[in-house]
Amino acid sequence: MGVVRERASAKVNLTLAVRGRRPDGYHELMSLVAFADLGDELVLDPKGPAAFRVVGPFARAIEGENLVARACGMVEEALKESSRKLSCDKAHDCDEALDNGCEALGGITLEKQLPVAAGLGGGSSDAAAFLRAFARGHPREASKLDLPAIAARLGADVPVCLVGRAAWMWGLGERVMPLAGFPTIDCVLVNPRVPLATSKVFAALGARPLGSEIPEPPKPHAFLSPPALFDHLGRHGNDLEAVAMALAPIIGDVLEMLRGAPGCRYPRLSGSGPTCVGFFDDAEAARRAARRIAERRPAWWVRACRLR
């Protein structure tokens, strides 16, 4: 297998309901998620020299352990536990390779094009892209592993990012149902370049505690046309928006800018923010709005894109 390329698409929460705080301290969620036709890119060279590097305009903004590195470690540990050999002929050679970090997996390059701590699931999407690249680059070894289970252990957003298309997600994020139908939607993403940690937003939310029995979510349904989706967006929003705006008031400026864009529908926060999204009837209207906002706020990250 040659070099494998995987797009780590930006995840956009179209709606997000926080149903309460569970006894274990985590939050029970229900969200409608779609993915943009832009994002980071992960490149895996299965036969290349061992390396992991991060490049791109937002590479230096990553703080702490990169989620791709953590995913790499989990894959290696799972390979050890299953006693499978990877890129070697003898068992002791394989153990030695796995003990040396990502050497058994080849060369990994992550190009960061998405803002960090932006509410776009960038790190989660990166980790999911690595898991997909691993499955393509090392199919025999990947067939022995439960990659969705590894995704769930990596973080709440990684399972839906592993699916990589419009879906309902609920629970902690580990329960994912891809949509049977979803229309192409043009939108504009706007990030004011002010990072906002998800943990801070949930801590400030003060969600009501849930009992020991977690309620089942409403039955998910598909959207076969833009009007059907827009009707749903008009009735459901993001429960984190007000809290995130209190922590980062500039979010209010972003939403006001989107509301003033001709043709913009239902501007809202994506995820825990601070990126906001506005929806449009066509690509040209979205591009015009993106140009207008970028001209007025040149320090912001502004992109017109399509959701799927």
N, C-alpha and C positions, 0 to 999 in steps of 0.2 A: 504494500500500500504506500502511495506517495504522500506528499504533504497534504494535510487536511485543514480546511478553513471553515470556521463556523462563526456566523454572526451572532453576537450576544445582543439581541434586540432590546430596545428600551421597553420596559413594562409600564403600561398606563392603567391605573385603577380608574375605571369609568364611574363606578360607584363603590362605596365602602361603608358598610354598617358594622359598628362595634356592638356586639350583642351583650357584652358584659365581661367581667373579670372572673376567670375560673378559679377554683380552689387552689390550683397549683401556681397561681400568680400570672399566668398567661391570659391573653385576651381571645375570646371567641369572636371570629370575624365572618363576614359574608361579603364577597366582593365580585363584581363583574370586571374582568381583566381583558385587555387586548394588547397587542404588540405592534410597535412602530416599525416602519421599513428603514430604520436607522438604528445605530447602536455601536458597541465596541466590536472588535474582531479578535478572535482567538485562532492562532495558527499552531498546529501540532505537526512536527516532523518526527514520525515514529522511529526512523532510522538515524536521525541526526544526533549530534553530541548532546549530552545532558546539559540542559540550561533552562532557566525560567527568567524571562525578562519582561518588563512592562515599559511600553513606549507610548507616545501620543501626548496630546495637549494636557490631559488630566492625570498623567502617570504620577507626578509628584504630589498630587493631592491625596493619595491613598495613605491612610494612617492605620497602623497596626498590621496584623496579619492579613495578607491578601486571601480572599475566599477561594481563589483558584489554587493557591498553595495548600490550603486546608483540604480542598477536594482531592488534590494530588496525593496528599498523605493518607486520606481515607481509602482511596483506591489501592494504594500500596499495601496498607494494613489489611484490607479485605483480601487481596491476593495472597498475602502471607497466611491468613487464617484459612483460606480454602486450599492451601498447599499447592497452588497452581504455579507453573513456571511461566515467566514472561521474558521474551527476547533472549532465551538461553536454552541450552541443551541439557545441562546437568542441574540437579536440584541444588547442590551447594553453590553453583555459580549464580543461580537465580536468587538465592537468599542473599548472597553478597551484593548483587546488583540492587535488590530492593532496599538493603540497608544503607545504600548510598544516596538516598533521597529520590529525585525524579529521574535517575539515570536510566532505569528500565523503561521509562515512558518516552524518552527522546527529548527533543527540544521544544519548548513551549514559549510562544511570544503572545503577549496580550497588548493590543493597541487600544488605549483608553480614549474614546471619543465622547463619552458621556460624562457630565459633571458628577462629582462624588457627593454622597449624602444628599441626593437630589430628589428622592422619592420616585425614582425611575427603575428601581430594582437592579441597578448596574452591577453590583457585586454578585448578586444572586444569578443574574443572567450570564455573567462571566463564568461562574462555577458550572452552571448548566451547560454552557457551550463547551467547556472542557469535557464534561461527561459525555456529551454527544460526539465530540472529536475523538475521545478515547475509544468509544464504541466503534467508530469508523476506522480508526487507525490500528486498533488491536482487537479485531472482532472476535477472535477465538477466546482471548482472555476475558473480554467484556461479557461474553455469553455465560460465563461462570459466576458473574456478580449480579447482585440486585441493585442496579443503578438507581431506580426510583427510591429505594430505601436509603441509599447513601444521600440522595438529594434531600430527603426529608430530614435527615440528621444534620445536614449543612445549614438549614435555615428555613423559615416559614415560606419564603417566596421561591425557593429553588425548585420545588416540585412543579409549580405552574410554569416556571421559566424553562424547565426541561421539556414540557409539552410544546411551549413556544408558539401557541396560537390562542385565539379568543376562547375564554373559558370562564366558568364559575369556579370560585375557590371558597372554601369555608373551613370551619374548625380553626386550627392554628395556621392554616394554609396548606396542610398536608392532604386535604381532600379536594380533588380537582376533577371537574367534568368539562371536557372540551365541548364547545358549542357545535351543534349540528349545522347551524347556519349563522352567518354573521356578514353583514354588508361591508363593503369598503367605505371607510369614512376618512375624509380629509380633516386635518386638524393642525393646530399650531401649539408647540410646546415652548414654554417660556420659563427660564430659570434665572433668578436675579443674582446668581453667583454668591449666595449666602448659604453655607451648609447648615442643615438642620438634622440633628440625630433623631432617628426613629424612637429610640429609648426615651428621650426627653419628652417627645410628644405624648407617648402613651402614659408616662409618669404623670404628666400634667392633666391628663384627661379625667382621671377620677371616675372610671367606669364603675357601674354598679356591680356588686359581687353576684355571681351565679351560684346556684345550689350545686349539690353533688351530681344532679342529673342535668346534662347539657341538652338544651332543646334542639330538636331537629330543624334544619333550615327550611325555608320555603322551597317548594319544588322548582328547580331551575327550568328555564325555557330558552328557546332560541329566538333570534331576531332575523327575519328574512328580508327586511327592507330598511333603508335609512329612517323612514317615518316611524316604524315600529321601535327602532332603537332610540330615536329622539323622544318619543313618547315616554319611554322608560326613564331616560335621563332627566326629563322634566319632572318626574315624580320621585326620584331618588338622588341623593347627593353623597357627600363625604362627611362622615361624623367627626373626622379629625380636623376639618377645615378651620373651625373657629379657634380651637386650641392652638393649632399651628400658627395661625395669624397673630394670636396673642404673644407667642414666643418670637415670631419674626414678622413684625408689622409690615415689612416690605411686600409680603404676600398680598396684602390688600391693594398695594399699588399695581402689582402684576395683574390681579383680577380686574381692576378698574381699567387698565390698559386694554385688556382683552374685551371687556364689555363695550369699549368704545370703537372696536374694530368692526367695520361694516360686514354684516353677514355672520357674525360670530354667535354661536348658540351655546347656552349652558356652560359658561366658563366655570372652572372648578379646580380645586387642588387635586393633584394626583398622589395617591398614597399618603405618606406623612409629610410630603412637601420637601422643599419649597417650590418645586416645579408645578406650574399650573398648565391646564390644557383648555383650549377652546375649539369647538367643532364648527365645520363649515360645509356648505352644500357642494362645493367643488374645489379642485386643486388650485385654480387661479385665484379664487377669493382667499384661500389660505396663504398662498405665496404673497399676495398683496399685503395682507395683514402682517405677515412675518417681516416683510421689508419695512413697513411703516413703524412697527415696534422697535426693530433693530436700529433704525435711524434715530429714533427718539431716545433709546436707551442702549447706546453702543457697548456698554459694559456688561449687558445681560447676554445670556446664551439663548438664542431664539432660533427655532427650526420649524419649517413647514414639513409635514410628513403625512403618511397614510397609515391607518390602523387596520389590522387584520385579526 
